[in-house]
Amino acid sequence: MKTYDTLAAVDLGSNSFRLEVARVAGDQLYPLDSLKETVRLAGGLSDDKILDEATQAHALACLNRFGERLSGLSAEAVRCIGTSTLRVARNAEAFIRKAEAALGHPIEIVAGREEARLIYLGVAHSLPASPDRRLVVDIGGGSTEIIIGHGLRPHERESLHMGCVNYSMRFFAGGAIDKAALKAAETAARAEVERVARAFSRGNWQQAVGSSGTARALREILEQNGWSARGITADGLARLRGQLAKAGHVDSLGLPGLSRDRRPVIAGGFAIMAGLFAELGIEQMDVAETAMREGILYDLLGRFHQQDMREATVDEFMRRSHIDIQQALRVRHMAFKLLVACGGRDENDERFLDWAARLHEIGLSVSHGGYHRHSGYILENADMPGFSRTEQARLALLARAQRGALTKLPAFAAGTVPGADRLLVWLLRQAVILCRSRAEPHLSEVKVESGNRRIRLILPEGWLERRPLTRRALEEEAAHWHAVGLKYAFG
């Protein structure tokens, strides 16, 4: 795999958009440039989960500026991640198309637990080595991620649907603050944390670390006002609670350490942090200077250094689901033999074909009947560290389409499957058929002729005559492809 001397990460958070550019030196990253703009994406989300036009326009203007900074960087050296608000917005797909055009790079939407993994990776790289298990808390604009890990490895990860923007809008509308609103917000936060408190409570870790804007803002306020000697403390939060209630409105908050930019969302962020302290038994929290964007960079660096988290996930899924490794490798070998015969060598497509072949029978762990549907469901909905939602959806399509009528799959019926994915599906289906006996098919040579929605599989002379079951399966296969507009022949 090609390596790069410069990498870039874009974090499309629910409060701020951030761009980080870093220089690669061996296994280390050195910051070159950093940009941040407060977009408050979560603030533009209506009650029916529609992202309003004004917020979209603000976000797109920001991404146009980021796009200028990213110009000249290779597409493979840039990774752009969307988080909480883009996970829930009903019009996210339409917005992302415009956002990708403005940025000049594809945008991946990650699940909450994958966001948590990337946050932990970024924080862990900035902390000194320690034998302690660490609790990492990241209060974003639309969600809060909590992780327990040791060294560079996270062990427990969770994402909660509460953030400084949506809590500020929900409990402190218009900026008004009073004791009742503070109590309601903290109670709501405690209720959200309570359902995961057992796994993340004080006995499971030795050090607490906060990351991102809310944690840094709270640290600055507490330290500059003399309410904490270091970091965020339970006593310091109690002092701040009194000051918030006394102010009555965010515009009246003149606290040292509180920036004008952070002021509109500080009450919501405070309530969530106070709820976390109370439910998890936190007394003191250090604050890291790094967060998800650094985690994205290190994850990207790992892919270039043969430490791709996705590979580790596929291996773990194979082990955990007791997949027949020999059959998976037979199917993989046959699929790649057909791919070579097609003349296709796209590196990213090869990776997905490899993963799909190795995981195509994962649904057998649920049931033999319709296992391909179970495989697709698992791959689309499971927690798969390293994979974005888009990547999981692509794997799921390949798994679901490995057998049966293609017309039953909406994307094939509608003719919206991209050409590259259609080819990967064809390759996997033929490999599954040719390896159906779960033994080496002894195919010394295969040829594939394709073009203009036509494809022909050429097998060694006499091979099919000795395998009437395979011939019948290929005849049915040809009919399935004809039904979706591909003229398929074999012989």
Salt bridges, closest charged atoms under 4 A:
GLU20 OE1 - ARG293 NE 3.27
ASP27 OD1 - HIS305 ND1 2.84
ASP33 OD2 - ARG69 NE 2.66
GLU37 OE2 - ARG65 NE 2.79
GLU93 OE2 - ARG97 NH1 3.70
GLU108 OE1 - ARG79 NH2 3.07
GLU114 OE2 - ARG117 NH2 2.85
GLU115 OE1 - ARG87 NH1 2.96
GLU186 OE2 - ARG241 NE 2.81
GLU192 OE2 - ARG195 NH2 3.33
GLU220 OE2 - ARG219 NE 3.30
ASP251 OD2 - HIS249 ND1 3.65
ASP261 OD2 - LYS36 NZ 3.96
GLU279 OE2 - ARG190 NE 2.70
ASP286 OD1 - ARG230 NE 2.76
GLU289 OE2 - ARG219 NH1 2.80
GLU294 OE2 - ARG293 NE 3.60
ASP299 OD2 - ARG79 NH1 2.95
ASP299 OD1 - ARG117 NH2 3.08
ASP299 OD2 - ARG303 NH2 3.87
ASP308 OD1 - ARG303 NE 3.90
ASP308 OD2 - ARG310 NH2 2.83
GLU311 OE1 - ARG358 NH1 3.27
ASP315 OD1 - ARG358 NH2 2.64
GLU316 OE2 - ARG319 NH2 2.54
ASP324 OD2 - ARG438 NH2 3.25
GLU347 OE2 - ARG351 NH1 3.27
ASP349 OD1 - ARG394 NH2 2.74
GLU350 OE2 - ARG345 NE 3.25
ASP354 OD1 - ARG332 NE 2.84
ASP354 OD2 - ARG358 NH1 3.18
GLU361 OE2 - HIS360 NE2 3.88
GLU361 OE2 - ARG438 NH1 2.87
GLU380 OE1 - ARG400 NH2 2.71
ASP383 OD2 - ARG113 NH1 3.03
ASP383 OD2 - ARG157 NH2 2.66
GLU391 OE2 - ARG310 NH1 2.79
ASP421 OD1 - ARG394 NE 2.63
GLU465 OE2 - ARG471 NH2 3.40
GLU476 OE2 - ARG472 NE 3.50
GLU477 OE2 - ARG429 NE 2.82
